[in-house]
């Protein structure tokens, strides 16, 4: 059998099997180890991958396709409706989230029955770096040399379960009890018509394509129409009507944005279908929106993202996620003229995929991509479309600091954070990785879009926050391992959003 990478031929004759059969969980698990080592099947208790960073080659470890329980953890990932108190309302049908788990009853994915989340099974892992080879292994058992993945820890407290938002985060406006789109216009010419209470923007192709009727919009940058209005109707992709009075005006540089409330009793970050994701937020604002969902709700954090990256890597045996899964919404060429770099697609385009992995995106046209998606194991658009903030991850002069207790998440600080290594201080395609157990961070750059890690890395000196995955414009730079560690904590942009998380 194989024991921590070393071939063992001896029998465990010194182990007292009467003790191992004492009926306790510890005894049962230890007997699994003993039997597996003695009969040579230890490698059937884990899945793994080894990557030689010099040769850029991969070797599968442990179970292989066709083995019992192959990809056990990945196959256990499943979508569900999570209630505000963190209990599962119900699971969704594996191959179609429009149905409940029974495959017959229709599910309700508009927030009424809870947030659409992906449950990640609890797992243990090991990591080694020998010569030029990194090796990662995962198992549902606490095998010798394995530790609980930090996703399932909060400081020194072991957690029982973790969930990540199935969809990119959308905004729930508590003042009107409504999920609202994240779309608008920014510094763009617009016409205001008093007689019909109409706002028209022909400078862009589809500025109001995803607008939500009933949403509150805040107008600035005009002479006579700086106010808050309510969307009465969507006339076209370029025109809406509002409930309030307007003044006739053609404004050369209007900004129209959805109303937001970032107080502790304000709006909420959500994961439901049919809404344009929220952007133009700082990480701290996104963090507050997530916390407003209730106890144990949070943003996607470093250990959650690292777990997703690890699960993908072991499943596909390659860092090249665009090659293995697909391009995602990453290749548009008309984003600026379409809607001035606001979100393109509404959430939920992958409902029919269920817990699966699929890609329908990759076109250069925004209009085409509005109905598209890339999905990994039920997580829609884990890369591409929009950058997503990653919490619990602070960077100062390229030093990576991480934290797994959401109570302590804060920007520009090392308090309650752990230093896990110093990254390269140059931008580029990631070539080698830091030899750390906790995540995938760049040690050097200089590779290409189809070699080594295949994804791009941006950095800068000083305090920085983290974004992951790339967006609709970055093409081959995008991917599951693409990091934006360039922006300050004050940064917000139309092309970066957030994703909900939950741990307890």
C-alpha positions as CSV (number, residue, x, y, z in Angstrom):
1,X,0.0,0.0,0.0
2,X,0.9,3.7,0.0
3,X,1.4,5.6,3.2
4,X,2.0,9.3,2.9
5,X,3.6,8.7,-0.5
6,X,6.0,6.0,0.8
7,X,5.5,2.4,-0.3
8,X,4.8,0.1,2.7
9,X,5.0,-3.7,2.5
10,X,4.8,-4.5,6.3
11,X,1.7,-5.7,8.0
12,X,0.3,-3.7,11.0
13,X,0.5,-6.7,13.3
14,X,1.2,-4.6,16.3
15,X,-2.2,-2.9,16.2
16,X,-4.7,-4.3,18.6
17,X,-7.8,-4.9,16.4
18,X,-9.9,-5.6,19.5
19,X,-9.4,-1.9,20.4
20,X,-10.1,-0.9,16.8
21,X,-13.4,-2.7,16.9
22,X,-14.5,-1.0,20.1
23,X,-17.5,0.6,18.2
24,X,-16.3,4.2,18.6
25,X,-15.9,6.5,15.6
26,X,-12.1,6.6,16.3
27,X,-11.9,2.8,16.4
28,X,-13.9,2.4,13.2
29,X,-11.8,4.9,11.3
30,X,-8.5,3.5,12.6
31,X,-9.6,0.1,11.4
32,X,-10.2,1.5,8.0
33,X,-6.6,2.7,7.9
34,X,-5.2,-0.6,9.2
35,X,-7.2,-2.8,6.8
36,X,-6.4,-0.5,3.8
37,X,-2.7,-0.5,4.5
38,X,-2.7,-4.3,5.1
39,X,-4.6,-5.2,1.9
40,X,-2.8,-2.6,-0.2
41,X,-5.8,-0.4,-0.9
42,X,-4.8,2.7,1.1
43,X,-4.6,4.6,-2.1
44,X,-8.3,4.0,-2.6
45,X,-9.1,6.3,0.4
46,X,-8.1,9.6,-1.3
47,X,-8.0,11.5,-4.6
48,X,-4.9,13.5,-5.5
49,X,-2.8,15.2,-8.1
50,X,0.9,15.9,-8.4
51,X,2.3,18.7,-10.5
52,X,5.9,19.0,-11.5
53,X,6.4,22.7,-11.9
54,X,9.6,22.2,-13.9
55,X,8.3,19.8,-16.5
56,X,4.7,21.1,-16.3
57,X,3.3,17.6,-16.0
58,X,0.6,16.1,-13.9
59,X,0.3,12.6,-12.2
60,X,-2.9,11.3,-10.6
61,X,-2.5,10.1,-7.1
62,X,-4.8,7.7,-5.1
63,X,-8.1,6.8,-6.8
64,X,-8.4,6.8,-10.5
65,X,-11.5,7.0,-12.8
66,X,-13.6,3.9,-12.2
67,X,-12.4,3.4,-8.7
68,X,-15.0,3.2,-5.9
69,X,-15.6,6.6,-4.4
70,X,-13.5,8.4,-7.1
71,X,-14.0,12.2,-6.7
72,X,-16.1,11.5,-3.6
73,X,-15.9,15.1,-2.3
74,X,-16.7,16.7,-5.7
75,X,-19.6,14.4,-6.3
76,X,-21.0,15.4,-2.9
77,X,-21.2,19.1,-3.9
78,X,-24.9,20.0,-4.4
79,X,-27.2,22.9,-4.7
80,X,-29.7,23.6,-2.0
81,X,-32.0,26.4,-0.7
82,X,-30.5,27.7,2.6
83,X,-32.7,29.6,5.0
84,X,-31.6,32.7,6.8
85,X,-30.9,30.7,10.0
86,X,-28.5,28.4,8.0
87,X,-30.7,25.3,7.8
88,X,-31.3,23.6,4.5
89,X,-34.9,24.1,3.3
90,X,-34.4,21.5,0.6
91,X,-31.9,20.2,-1.9
92,X,-32.3,20.6,-5.6
93,X,-32.5,17.9,-8.3
94,X,-28.9,16.9,-9.3
95,X,-29.3,17.6,-13.0
96,X,-31.9,20.5,-13.0
97,X,-32.2,23.0,-10.2
98,X,-35.7,24.0,-11.4
99,X,-36.8,20.9,-9.5
100,X,-36.6,19.9,-5.9
101,X,-34.6,16.8,-5.0
102,X,-37.5,14.5,-5.8
103,X,-37.2,15.4,-9.5
104,X,-40.9,16.2,-9.7
105,X,-41.8,19.2,-7.5
106,X,-40.8,22.7,-8.9
107,X,-38.3,24.6,-6.8
108,X,-38.6,28.3,-6.0
109,X,-35.3,30.1,-6.7
110,X,-36.4,33.7,-6.4
111,X,-35.5,34.0,-2.7
112,X,-38.8,33.0,-1.3
113,X,-37.5,29.6,-0.2
114,X,-34.0,30.7,0.7
115,X,-30.7,31.4,-0.9
116,X,-29.4,29.1,-3.7
117,X,-26.2,27.8,-2.3
118,X,-23.7,24.9,-3.1
119,X,-22.9,22.7,-0.2
120,X,-19.3,21.6,0.0
121,X,-18.7,18.4,1.9
122,X,-16.3,18.4,4.8
123,X,-12.9,17.1,3.8
124,X,-9.3,16.6,4.9
125,X,-6.2,17.2,2.8
126,X,-2.4,16.9,2.6
127,X,0.2,18.8,0.7
128,X,3.9,18.2,0.0
129,X,6.6,19.8,-2.1
130,X,9.5,17.6,-3.0
131,X,12.1,18.6,-5.6
132,X,10.0,20.4,-8.1
133,X,6.8,18.6,-7.5
134,X,3.7,19.8,-5.6
135,X,1.3,17.1,-4.4
136,X,-2.2,17.5,-3.1
137,X,-4.5,14.8,-1.7
138,X,-8.1,15.0,-0.3
139,X,-10.2,12.5,1.6
140,X,-13.4,12.3,3.6
141,X,-11.3,10.5,6.2
142,X,-8.6,12.0,8.5
143,X,-5.9,9.8,7.1
144,X,-2.4,10.0,8.6
145,X,-0.7,13.2,7.5
146,X,-4.0,14.8,6.5
147,X,-5.6,17.7,8.3
148,X,-9.0,19.3,8.1
149,X,-9.2,21.9,5.3
150,X,-9.2,25.4,6.8
151,X,-12.5,26.1,5.1
152,X,-13.9,24.0,8.0
153,X,-12.1,25.8,10.7
154,X,-12.8,29.1,12.5
155,X,-9.6,29.9,14.4
156,X,-9.2,26.7,16.4
157,X,-12.9,25.7,16.3
158,X,-13.9,22.9,13.9
159,X,-17.0,23.7,11.8
160,X,-19.6,21.2,10.5
161,X,-20.6,22.6,7.1
162,X,-19.8,25.2,4.4
163,X,-21.8,26.7,1.6
164,X,-20.9,29.0,-1.3
165,X,-23.3,31.0,-3.4
166,X,-24.4,29.2,-6.5
167,X,-24.7,32.5,-8.3
168,X,-22.9,35.9,-8.3
169,X,-24.2,38.1,-5.5
170,X,-27.3,40.3,-6.1
171,X,-28.8,43.1,-4.0
172,X,-31.9,42.8,-1.8
173,X,-33.2,46.4,-1.1
174,X,-34.7,46.2,2.4
175,X,-36.4,49.5,2.0
176,X,-38.7,48.2,-0.7
177,X,-38.4,44.4,0.1
178,X,-37.2,43.6,-3.4
179,X,-34.3,42.1,-5.2
180,X,-32.9,44.7,-7.6
181,X,-30.5,44.7,-10.5
182,X,-27.0,46.1,-10.3
183,X,-27.2,47.8,-13.7
184,X,-27.2,51.5,-14.5
185,X,-25.2,54.1,-16.4
186,X,-22.2,56.1,-15.4
187,X,-21.0,59.4,-16.8
188,X,-23.1,58.9,-19.9
189,X,-25.4,61.1,-22.0
190,X,-29.0,60.7,-21.2
191,X,-32.3,62.4,-22.0
192,X,-35.0,63.1,-19.5
193,X,-38.6,63.7,-20.8
194,X,-41.0,65.3,-18.4
195,X,-44.3,64.6,-20.3
196,X,-43.8,60.8,-20.3
197,X,-41.5,60.5,-17.2
198,X,-39.0,58.8,-19.5
199,X,-35.3,58.3,-19.2
200,X,-33.6,57.6,-22.5
201,X,-29.9,56.6,-23.1
202,X,-29.0,55.9,-26.7
203,X,-25.3,56.4,-26.1
204,X,-25.2,52.7,-25.1
205,X,-26.7,49.6,-26.7
206,X,-28.5,48.2,-23.7
207,X,-28.0,50.3,-20.5
208,X,-31.4,49.3,-19.1
209,X,-31.6,45.7,-20.4
210,X,-31.6,44.2,-16.9
211,X,-33.3,46.9,-15.0
212,X,-35.8,45.8,-12.3
213,X,-39.3,47.3,-12.3
214,X,-39.9,48.8,-8.8
215,X,-36.3,49.4,-8.1
216,X,-35.1,52.7,-6.7
217,X,-32.5,54.5,-8.8
218,X,-30.3,57.4,-7.7
219,X,-29.6,60.0,-10.4
220,X,-26.6,62.3,-10.2
221,X,-24.6,64.4,-12.6
222,X,-27.5,66.3,-14.1
223,X,-28.6,69.9,-13.8
224,X,-32.3,69.4,-12.9
225,X,-32.9,65.7,-12.3
226,X,-30.6,64.7,-9.4
227,X,-33.1,62.7,-7.4
228,X,-34.2,59.2,-6.5
229,X,-36.8,57.6,-8.8
230,X,-38.7,54.4,-9.0
231,X,-38.7,52.3,-12.1
232,X,-42.2,52.1,-13.4
233,X,-41.5,50.2,-16.6
234,X,-38.8,49.0,-19.0
235,X,-39.8,50.4,-22.4
236,X,-36.7,49.1,-24.2
237,X,-33.1,48.3,-23.5
238,X,-32.4,52.0,-23.8
239,X,-35.4,53.5,-22.2
240,X,-37.3,53.3,-18.9
241,X,-40.2,55.2,-17.3
242,X,-40.3,56.3,-13.7
243,X,-43.0,57.0,-11.2
244,X,-41.7,60.5,-10.2
245,X,-41.8,63.7,-12.1
246,X,-38.8,64.6,-14.3
247,X,-37.6,67.9,-15.8
248,X,-36.9,68.1,-19.6
249,X,-33.1,67.9,-20.0
250,X,-30.4,66.3,-22.1
251,X,-27.5,65.6,-19.7
252,X,-24.1,65.0,-21.1
253,X,-22.8,63.0,-18.1
254,X,-25.5,61.4,-16.0
255,X,-25.0,58.6,-13.6
256,X,-27.9,56.4,-12.6
257,X,-27.3,53.7,-10.1
258,X,-29.4,51.4,-7.9
259,X,-30.1,52.7,-4.4
260,X,-27.9,51.0,-1.7
261,X,-27.8,50.9,2.1
262,X,-24.6,49.6,3.6
263,X,-25.7,50.0,7.3
264,X,-25.9,46.9,9.6
265,X,-29.7,46.9,9.2
266,X,-29.6,47.7,5.5
267,X,-29.5,45.9,2.2
268,X,-28.4,42.2,1.8
269,X,-26.1,40.3,-0.6
270,X,-28.1,37.4,-2.0
271,X,-27.9,34.3,-4.3
272,X,-31.0,33.9,-6.3
273,X,-32.0,33.6,-10.0
274,X,-33.1,36.2,-12.5
275,X,-31.3,39.3,-11.3
276,X,-28.3,41.3,-12.5
277,X,-25.4,41.0,-10.0
278,X,-24.5,44.0,-7.8
279,X,-21.2,45.8,-8.5
280,X,-19.6,49.2,-7.8
281,X,-19.1,48.2,-4.2
282,X,-15.9,48.1,-2.0
283,X,-15.0,44.8,-0.4
284,X,-16.0,46.3,3.0
285,X,-19.4,47.3,1.6
286,X,-19.9,43.8,0.2
287,X,-18.9,42.3,3.5
288,X,-21.6,44.3,5.3
289,X,-24.2,43.3,2.7
290,X,-23.3,39.6,3.3
291,X,-23.3,40.0,7.1
292,X,-26.8,41.6,6.9
293,X,-28.1,38.2,5.8
294,X,-27.7,37.0,9.4
295,X,-25.5,35.0,11.7
296,X,-22.7,33.1,10.0
297,X,-23.3,34.7,6.6
298,X,-20.2,36.1,4.9
299,X,-18.5,36.8,1.6
300,X,-16.6,34.2,-0.4
301,X,-13.3,34.0,1.5
302,X,-9.8,32.8,0.9
303,X,-10.1,29.3,2.3
304,X,-13.5,28.8,0.5
305,X,-11.9,29.9,-2.8
306,X,-8.8,27.7,-2.1
307,X,-11.1,24.7,-1.5
308,X,-12.9,25.2,-4.8
309,X,-9.6,25.6,-6.6
310,X,-8.2,22.4,-5.0
311,X,-11.3,20.4,-5.8
312,X,-11.2,21.5,-9.4
313,X,-7.5,20.8,-9.7
314,X,-7.8,17.3,-8.4
315,X,-10.8,16.6,-10.6
316,X,-9.4,17.8,-13.9
317,X,-5.6,17.4,-13.3
318,X,-4.8,20.7,-14.8
319,X,-4.6,24.4,-13.8
320,X,-5.9,25.3,-17.2
321,X,-9.5,25.8,-16.3
322,X,-10.4,27.6,-19.5
323,X,-9.3,24.5,-21.5
324,X,-10.9,21.9,-19.2
325,X,-14.2,23.7,-18.6
326,X,-14.5,26.5,-21.1
327,X,-13.8,30.1,-21.7
328,X,-16.7,31.5,-19.7
329,X,-17.9,35.0,-20.2
330,X,-14.4,36.4,-20.9
331,X,-14.1,37.4,-24.5
332,X,-16.5,40.2,-25.2
333,X,-15.3,43.1,-27.3
334,X,-18.3,45.5,-27.1
335,X,-18.8,45.7,-23.3
336,X,-18.1,49.5,-23.1
337,X,-20.6,50.4,-25.9
338,X,-23.1,47.7,-24.7
339,X,-23.7,48.9,-21.1
340,X,-20.5,50.7,-20.1
341,X,-19.0,47.7,-18.2
342,X,-22.0,46.9,-16.0
343,X,-22.9,43.2,-15.5
344,X,-24.0,41.4,-18.7
345,X,-25.8,38.3,-17.6
346,X,-28.5,37.8,-15.0
347,X,-28.0,35.1,-12.5
348,X,-29.3,31.6,-13.0
349,X,-28.5,30.9,-16.6
350,X,-27.1,27.5,-15.4
351,X,-30.3,26.4,-13.6
352,X,-30.7,23.5,-16.1
353,X,-27.2,22.2,-15.3
354,X,-28.0,21.5,-11.6
355,X,-24.9,20.3,-9.7
356,X,-23.0,19.8,-13.0
357,X,-20.1,21.5,-14.8
358,X,-20.7,23.1,-18.2
359,X,-19.9,26.1,-20.4
360,X,-22.1,27.8,-22.9
361,X,-20.2,31.1,-23.0
362,X,-17.2,32.5,-25.0
363,X,-18.7,34.8,-27.6
364,X,-17.3,38.3,-28.3
365,X,-20.9,39.7,-28.3
366,X,-22.4,41.0,-25.0
367,X,-25.9,40.4,-26.4
368,X,-25.1,36.7,-27.0
369,X,-23.5,36.3,-23.5
370,X,-26.6,37.6,-21.6
371,X,-28.0,34.1,-21.6
372,X,-24.7,32.3,-21.1
373,X,-22.7,30.9,-18.2
374,X,-19.8,28.8,-17.1
375,X,-20.5,26.6,-14.2
376,X,-18.3,24.3,-12.0
377,X,-20.1,21.8,-9.8
378,X,-23.1,24.1,-9.5
379,X,-21.1,27.3,-8.9
380,X,-22.0,29.7,-11.7
381,X,-19.3,31.9,-13.2
382,X,-16.5,31.1,-10.7
383,X,-14.3,32.9,-13.2
384,X,-15.1,35.4,-16.0
385,X,-18.1,37.8,-16.3
386,X,-17.2,39.7,-13.1
387,X,-14.3,39.7,-10.7
388,X,-15.4,38.5,-7.3
389,X,-14.0,40.0,-4.0
390,X,-12.3,37.4,-1.8
391,X,-12.5,38.2,2.0
392,X,-10.2,37.0,4.8
393,X,-7.2,37.8,2.5
394,X,-5.1,41.0,3.0
395,X,-2.0,41.8,1.1
396,X,0.7,44.3,2.2
397,X,3.8,44.7,0.0
398,X,3.1,41.3,-1.6
399,X,2.9,39.5,1.8
400,X,-0.2,37.4,2.0
401,X,-2.2,37.4,5.3
402,X,-5.2,35.2,5.7
403,X,-7.9,34.6,8.3
404,X,-10.7,32.1,8.5
405,X,-12.9,33.7,11.2
406,X,-15.4,36.0,9.6
407,X,-15.9,37.9,12.8
408,X,-12.3,39.2,12.3
409,X,-12.5,40.1,8.6
410,X,-11.3,43.6,8.1
411,X,-9.2,45.5,5.5
412,X,-5.7,46.8,5.7
413,X,-4.7,44.9,8.9
414,X,-2.7,41.9,10.1
415,X,-4.6,41.7,13.4
416,X,-6.0,38.2,13.7
417,X,-4.5,37.3,10.3
418,X,-1.7,34.8,9.6
419,X,1.3,35.4,7.3
420,X,1.4,32.5,4.8
421,X,4.1,33.8,2.5
422,X,5.5,36.5,0.2
423,X,4.4,36.6,-3.4
424,X,6.3,37.8,-6.5
425,X,6.2,41.6,-6.9
426,X,5.7,41.4,-10.7
427,X,2.6,41.1,-12.9
428,X,2.3,38.2,-15.4
429,X,1.1,34.7,-16.1
430,X,1.8,32.6,-13.0
431,X,4.8,30.3,-13.5
432,X,5.4,28.7,-10.1
433,X,3.6,28.6,-6.7
434,X,4.6,29.3,-3.2
435,X,5.2,25.9,-1.5
436,X,2.4,26.4,1.1
437,X,-0.3,24.1,2.1
438,X,-3.0,26.8,2.3
439,X,-4.0,27.8,-1.2
440,X,-2.4,28.6,-4.6
441,X,-0.4,31.8,-4.7
442,X,2.3,33.0,-7.2
443,X,5.9,32.6,-6.5
444,X,7.1,33.7,-9.9
445,X,5.6,34.8,-13.2
446,X,6.7,34.4,-16.8
447,X,4.6,31.5,-18.0
448,X,1.9,31.8,-20.7
449,X,-1.8,31.6,-21.2
450,X,-1.6,27.8,-21.8
451,X,1.4,26.8,-19.8
452,X,2.0,26.3,-16.1
453,X,-0.8,27.9,-14.0
454,X,-2.2,29.6,-17.3
455,X,-3.9,32.5,-15.4
456,X,-2.7,36.1,-14.8
457,X,-1.7,37.8,-11.6
458,X,-1.8,41.6,-10.9
459,X,-0.1,43.1,-7.8
460,X,1.1,46.4,-6.3
461,X,2.9,47.6,-3.2
462,X,1.1,48.7,-0.1
463,X,-2.1,47.4,1.3
464,X,-4.3,45.5,-1.2
465,X,-7.5,43.6,-1.3
466,X,-8.2,40.5,-3.4
467,X,-10.3,39.7,-6.4
468,X,-10.5,36.4,-8.2
469,X,-11.3,35.0,-11.6
470,X,-11.1,37.9,-14.0
471,X,-14.0,39.5,-15.9
472,X,-15.7,39.7,-19.3
473,X,-12.8,41.6,-21.0
474,X,-9.7,39.7,-19.9
475,X,-9.9,36.7,-22.3
476,X,-7.1,34.2,-21.7
477,X,-6.0,35.9,-18.5
478,X,-9.1,34.7,-16.8
479,X,-9.4,31.4,-14.9
480,X,-10.0,29.8,-11.5
481,X,-6.4,30.8,-10.4
482,X,-6.4,34.4,-11.7
483,X,-5.7,36.9,-9.0
484,X,-6.2,40.6,-8.9
485,X,-4.1,41.7,-5.8
486,X,-3.6,45.2,-7.2
487,X,-6.5,47.3,-5.8
488,X,-6.8,49.2,-2.5
489,X,-9.6,48.7,0.0
490,X,-11.3,51.9,-1.3
491,X,-11.6,50.3,-4.8
492,X,-15.0,49.8,-6.4
493,X,-15.8,49.2,-10.1
494,X,-18.6,48.2,-12.4
495,X,-16.7,45.0,-13.3
496,X,-16.2,43.6,-9.8
497,X,-18.9,42.1,-7.6
498,X,-19.2,39.5,-4.8
499,X,-20.4,36.0,-3.9
500,X,-22.2,34.9,-0.8
501,X,-20.8,32.3,1.7
502,X,-21.9,30.6,4.9
503,X,-20.1,28.5,7.5
504,X,-21.1,27.1,10.8
